[in-house]
Amino acid sequence: MDKIRYRHEIKYRINGGTYHILRQRLNAVMQPDGHAKNGMYRVTSLYFDDIYGTAYKDKVNGALNRKKYRIRAYDLSPDVIHLEEKIKNDNVGYKKSITITGEQYRSLLSGNYEFLADEKYADTSGGDMFASHSAARLSPAVIVDYIREPYICRAGNVRITFDMKIAACVNGFDIFDAGNIYETVMEDNDIVLEVKYDNYIPDYILQMLTGISAAQESVSKYIMCSDRLHAKY
């Protein structure tokens, strides 16, 4: 069974000037994520929604309790593919994640979710996805793509990320299709800053964030990319 760890998440939309100031500050007090090459990596996620558009509507309407499913890969590598469930309960959330094979990924793309009914996926993101699909027929909704620059701190389990070049795939739902066409959904100078932590943020990190020229807001890459895709059709 996946271990549930509730975390807080704060988001800001910042400009390039603020980004350069903050990254200099954070470099002095936090560690770059060891998974990042040259400090960054590419994140590509295929999101799913049901026949009622529940994930989209719940986010737009600000539902306190909501969830969504996605398949995620890094740097477009098919070697490690994650099936994730993001769950939001009021002002905290948590993520369940399992690793799936390329064959299983293709199965989900084709609309076959049956392998997730296996008992080994009970109480995981896979089992939950199968239950949601059985109830309301999930299907691919949009591919979200961006470059992430991550920083971590063990104290408070703090993770701060800069997400840039956020784009929606407007011609398909296969993460690994070389023919994918992406359209950006924010101005070139705009960046999404995300601050995630368990119970607290150390004071010295809070000081780094003090005075940034941006207001906290609910920036959703999923909604922005869904809207861009819907605008094409």
SESESE-421682 format. One record per residue (C-alpha): residue in three letters; x, y, z; chain. Coordinates in pm, whole numbers, plus 50000, padded with zeros to 5 digits. Layout:
// residues N
+--------+-------+-------+-------+--------+
: residu :    px :    py :    pz : chaine :
+--------+-------+-------+-------+--------+
:    ALA :     X :     Y :     Z :      A :
...
+--------+-------+-------+-------+--------+
END
This chain:
// residues 233
+--------+-------+-------+-------+--------+
: residu :    px :    py :    pz : chaine :
+--------+-------+-------+-------+--------+
:    MET : 50000 : 50000 : 50000 :      A :
:    ASP : 50126 : 50348 : 49914 :      A :
:    LYS : 50234 : 50549 : 50217 :      A :
:    ILE : 50016 : 50858 : 50250 :      A :
:    ARG : 50206 : 51176 : 50331 :      A :
:    TYR : 50004 : 51496 : 50330 :      A :
:    ARG : 50185 : 51802 : 50201 :      A :
:    HIS : 50117 : 52171 : 50165 :      A :
:    GLU : 50156 : 52338 : 49828 :      A :
:    ILE : 50181 : 52709 : 49747 :      A :
:    LYS : 50198 : 52844 : 49392 :      A :
:    TYR : 50300 : 53176 : 49240 :      A :
:    ARG : 50321 : 53310 : 48887 :      A :
:    ILE : 50649 : 53504 : 48862 :      A :
:    ASN : 50842 : 53685 : 48591 :      A :
:    GLY : 51194 : 53624 : 48469 :      A :
:    GLY : 51347 : 53894 : 48688 :      A :
:    THR : 51200 : 53747 : 49005 :      A :
:    TYR : 51308 : 53400 : 48894 :      A :
:    HIS : 51674 : 53500 : 48860 :      A :
:    ILE : 51675 : 53669 : 49201 :      A :
:    LEU : 51512 : 53372 : 49374 :      A :
:    ARG : 51727 : 53105 : 49211 :      A :
:    GLN : 52039 : 53287 : 49328 :      A :
:    ARG : 51901 : 53296 : 49682 :      A :
:    LEU : 51790 : 52932 : 49681 :      A :
:    ASN : 52121 : 52811 : 49540 :      A :
:    ALA : 52282 : 52941 : 49858 :      A :
:    VAL : 52056 : 52754 : 50104 :      A :
:    MET : 51905 : 52453 : 49919 :      A :
:    GLN : 52031 : 52159 : 49716 :      A :
:    PRO : 51949 : 52098 : 49348 :      A :
:    ASP : 51747 : 51780 : 49296 :      A :
:    GLY : 51993 : 51501 : 49220 :      A :
:    HIS : 51771 : 51371 : 48938 :      A :
:    ALA : 51813 : 51693 : 48740 :      A :
:    LYS : 52075 : 51713 : 48466 :      A :
:    ASN : 52245 : 52052 : 48469 :      A :
:    GLY : 51987 : 52156 : 48726 :      A :
:    MET : 51677 : 52091 : 48515 :      A :
:    TYR : 51468 : 51818 : 48356 :      A :
:    ARG : 51172 : 51793 : 48122 :      A :
:    VAL : 50838 : 51677 : 48262 :      A :
:    THR : 50571 : 51534 : 48030 :      A :
:    SER : 50238 : 51417 : 48173 :      A :
:    LEU : 49928 : 51267 : 48015 :      A :
:    TYR : 49623 : 51358 : 48223 :      A :
:    PHE : 49299 : 51160 : 48227 :      A :
:    ASP : 48943 : 51271 : 48292 :      A :
:    ASP : 48606 : 51094 : 48303 :      A :
:    ILE : 48299 : 51132 : 48083 :      A :
:    TYR : 48170 : 51409 : 48311 :      A :
:    GLY : 48490 : 51614 : 48302 :      A :
:    THR : 48510 : 51580 : 48680 :      A :
:    ALA : 48882 : 51654 : 48721 :      A :
:    TYR : 48857 : 51969 : 48511 :      A :
:    LYS : 48535 : 52097 : 48669 :      A :
:    ASP : 48646 : 52024 : 49026 :      A :
:    LYS : 48965 : 52224 : 48976 :      A :
:    VAL : 48792 : 52518 : 48806 :      A :
:    ASN : 48521 : 52528 : 49072 :      A :
:    GLY : 48771 : 52503 : 49357 :      A :
:    ALA : 48631 : 52181 : 49505 :      A :
:    LEU : 48796 : 52115 : 49841 :      A :
:    ASN : 48820 : 51740 : 49779 :      A :
:    ARG : 48933 : 51634 : 49434 :      A :
:    LYS : 49168 : 51402 : 49251 :      A :
:    LYS : 49318 : 51347 : 48908 :      A :
:    TYR : 49516 : 51078 : 48734 :      A :
:    ARG : 49818 : 51115 : 48509 :      A :
:    ILE : 50098 : 50921 : 48344 :      A :
:    ARG : 50433 : 51095 : 48379 :      A :
:    ALA : 50773 : 51058 : 48215 :      A :
:    TYR : 51093 : 51257 : 48252 :      A :
:    ASP : 51309 : 51382 : 47965 :      A :
:    LEU : 51084 : 51179 : 47733 :      A :
:    SER : 51248 : 50857 : 47852 :      A :
:    PRO : 51028 : 50544 : 47824 :      A :
:    ASP : 51253 : 50359 : 48070 :      A :
:    VAL : 51061 : 50478 : 48378 :      A :
:    ILE : 50691 : 50559 : 48347 :      A :
:    HIS : 50483 : 50664 : 48648 :      A :
:    LEU : 50109 : 50626 : 48696 :      A :
:    GLU : 50011 : 50887 : 48952 :      A :
:    GLU : 49704 : 50995 : 49144 :      A :
:    LYS : 49702 : 51344 : 49295 :      A :
:    ILE : 49454 : 51384 : 49578 :      A :
:    LYS : 49359 : 51717 : 49732 :      A :
:    ASN : 49184 : 51742 : 50068 :      A :
:    ASP : 49111 : 52103 : 50163 :      A :
:    ASN : 49446 : 52283 : 50187 :      A :
:    VAL : 49672 : 51974 : 50183 :      A :
:    GLY : 49726 : 51694 : 49938 :      A :
:    TYR : 49920 : 51380 : 49866 :      A :
:    LYS : 50030 : 51173 : 49571 :      A :
:    LYS : 50014 : 50800 : 49505 :      A :
:    SER : 50248 : 50662 : 49241 :      A :
:    ILE : 50340 : 50330 : 49083 :      A :
:    THR : 50572 : 50240 : 48797 :      A :
:    ILE : 50420 : 50082 : 48486 :      A :
:    THR : 50577 : 49916 : 48184 :      A :
:    GLY : 50572 : 50046 : 47830 :      A :
:    GLU : 50326 : 49771 : 47740 :      A :
:    GLN : 50094 : 49874 : 48023 :      A :
:    TYR : 50122 : 50235 : 47913 :      A :
:    ARG : 50012 : 50135 : 47562 :      A :
:    SER : 49727 : 49937 : 47712 :      A :
:    LEU : 49595 : 50244 : 47894 :      A :
:    LEU : 49631 : 50454 : 47579 :      A :
:    SER : 49418 : 50203 : 47391 :      A :
:    GLY : 49149 : 50216 : 47661 :      A :
:    ASN : 49226 : 49881 : 47825 :      A :
:    TYR : 49253 : 49923 : 48203 :      A :
:    GLU : 49193 : 49559 : 48298 :      A :
:    PHE : 49546 : 49488 : 48422 :      A :
:    LEU : 49488 : 49740 : 48701 :      A :
:    ALA : 49220 : 49512 : 48847 :      A :
:    ASP : 49496 : 49278 : 48967 :      A :
:    GLU : 49507 : 49246 : 49346 :      A :
:    LYS : 49865 : 49373 : 49357 :      A :
:    TYR : 49737 : 49718 : 49259 :      A :
:    ALA : 49483 : 49737 : 49542 :      A :
:    ASP : 49521 : 50056 : 49748 :      A :
:    THR : 49756 : 50208 : 49490 :      A :
:    SER : 49709 : 50472 : 49223 :      A :
:    GLY : 49653 : 50185 : 48978 :      A :
:    GLY : 49369 : 50029 : 49174 :      A :
:    ASP : 49209 : 50367 : 49233 :      A :
:    MET : 49231 : 50447 : 48863 :      A :
:    PHE : 49062 : 50120 : 48772 :      A :
:    ALA : 48778 : 50195 : 49015 :      A :
:    SER : 48735 : 50545 : 48872 :      A :
:    HIS : 48740 : 50410 : 48519 :      A :
:    SER : 48482 : 50145 : 48604 :      A :
:    ALA : 48254 : 50409 : 48754 :      A :
:    ALA : 48281 : 50686 : 48493 :      A :
:    ARG : 48507 : 50582 : 48203 :      A :
:    LEU : 48838 : 50762 : 48214 :      A :
:    SER : 49016 : 50860 : 47893 :      A :
:    PRO : 49317 : 51073 : 47793 :      A :
:    ALA : 49244 : 51446 : 47832 :      A :
:    VAL : 49562 : 51645 : 47761 :      A :
:    ILE : 49942 : 51623 : 47758 :      A :
:    VAL : 50119 : 51885 : 47972 :      A :
:    ASP : 50487 : 51952 : 47903 :      A :
:    TYR : 50737 : 52183 : 48073 :      A :
:    ILE : 51092 : 52232 : 48197 :      A :
:    ARG : 51144 : 52210 : 48574 :      A :
:    GLU : 51426 : 52345 : 48789 :      A :
:    PRO : 51397 : 52182 : 49135 :      A :
:    TYR : 51552 : 52255 : 49475 :      A :
:    ILE : 51519 : 52044 : 49790 :      A :
:    CYS : 51574 : 52076 : 50165 :      A :
:    ARG : 51549 : 51788 : 50413 :      A :
:    ALA : 51432 : 52013 : 50696 :      A :
:    GLY : 51055 : 52023 : 50659 :      A :
:    ASN : 51090 : 51812 : 50345 :      A :
:    VAL : 51072 : 52133 : 50141 :      A :
:    ARG : 51075 : 52122 : 49763 :      A :
:    ILE : 51077 : 52441 : 49554 :      A :
:    THR : 51045 : 52424 : 49179 :      A :
:    PHE : 51048 : 52665 : 48887 :      A :
:    ASP : 50835 : 52543 : 48594 :      A :
:    MET : 50889 : 52714 : 48260 :      A :
:    LYS : 50805 : 52674 : 47891 :      A :
:    ILE : 50471 : 52518 : 47988 :      A :
:    ALA : 50302 : 52379 : 47679 :      A :
:    ALA : 50003 : 52169 : 47572 :      A :
:    CYS : 50019 : 51900 : 47306 :      A :
:    VAL : 49750 : 51992 : 47054 :      A :
:    ASN : 49757 : 51694 : 46819 :      A :
:    GLY : 49761 : 51373 : 47023 :      A :
:    PHE : 49783 : 51186 : 47353 :      A :
:    ASP : 50098 : 50975 : 47322 :      A :
:    ILE : 50378 : 51119 : 47535 :      A :
:    PHE : 50645 : 50948 : 47326 :      A :
:    ASP : 50515 : 51036 : 46978 :      A :
:    ALA : 50792 : 51223 : 46795 :      A :
:    GLY : 50525 : 51402 : 46592 :      A :
:    ASN : 50369 : 51582 : 46889 :      A :
:    ILE : 50300 : 51952 : 46837 :      A :
:    TYR : 50321 : 52172 : 47147 :      A :
:    GLU : 50187 : 52522 : 47203 :      A :
:    THR : 50297 : 52730 : 47503 :      A :
:    VAL : 50025 : 52850 : 47739 :      A :
:    MET : 50208 : 53133 : 47920 :      A :
:    GLU : 50413 : 53433 : 47817 :      A :
:    ASP : 50781 : 53347 : 47755 :      A :
:    ASN : 50884 : 53549 : 48061 :      A :
:    ASP : 50630 : 53385 : 48296 :      A :
:    ILE : 50727 : 53101 : 48529 :      A :
:    VAL : 50530 : 52897 : 48785 :      A :
:    LEU : 50692 : 52882 : 49128 :      A :
:    GLU : 50576 : 52594 : 49349 :      A :
:    VAL : 50662 : 52555 : 49717 :      A :
:    LYS : 50583 : 52217 : 49874 :      A :
:    TYR : 50646 : 52113 : 50233 :      A :
:    ASP : 50526 : 51874 : 50503 :      A :
:    ASN : 50465 : 52068 : 50826 :      A :
:    TYR : 50688 : 52374 : 50813 :      A :
:    ILE : 50932 : 52578 : 50605 :      A :
:    PRO : 51261 : 52668 : 50779 :      A :
:    ASP : 51290 : 53037 : 50859 :      A :
:    TYR : 51600 : 53083 : 50644 :      A :
:    ILE : 51406 : 52960 : 50337 :      A :
:    LEU : 51109 : 53179 : 50423 :      A :
:    GLN : 51346 : 53474 : 50428 :      A :
:    MET : 51457 : 53384 : 50076 :      A :
:    LEU : 51095 : 53401 : 49960 :      A :
:    THR : 51020 : 53728 : 50136 :      A :
:    GLY : 50952 : 54024 : 49917 :      A :
:    ILE : 50899 : 53844 : 49587 :      A :
:    SER : 50692 : 54051 : 49346 :      A :
:    ALA : 50414 : 53799 : 49301 :      A :
:    ALA : 50090 : 53707 : 49471 :      A :
:    GLN : 49999 : 53354 : 49570 :      A :
:    GLU : 49749 : 53209 : 49322 :      A :
:    SER : 49607 : 52876 : 49214 :      A :
:    VAL : 49805 : 52827 : 48894 :      A :
:    SER : 49705 : 52502 : 48724 :      A :
:    LYS : 49916 : 52375 : 48437 :      A :
:    TYR : 49646 : 52114 : 48373 :      A :
:    ILE : 49372 : 52375 : 48331 :      A :
:    MET : 49583 : 52607 : 48118 :      A :
:    CYS : 49682 : 52325 : 47884 :      A :
:    SER : 49329 : 52181 : 47871 :      A :
:    ASP : 49196 : 52522 : 47773 :      A :
:    ARG : 49457 : 52556 : 47499 :      A :
:    LEU : 49371 : 52213 : 47360 :      A :
:    HIS : 48996 : 52283 : 47371 :      A :
:    ALA : 49051 : 52615 : 47194 :      A :
:    LYS : 49196 : 52427 : 46897 :      A :
:    TYR : 48880 : 52218 : 46842 :      A :
+--------+-------+-------+-------+--------+
END
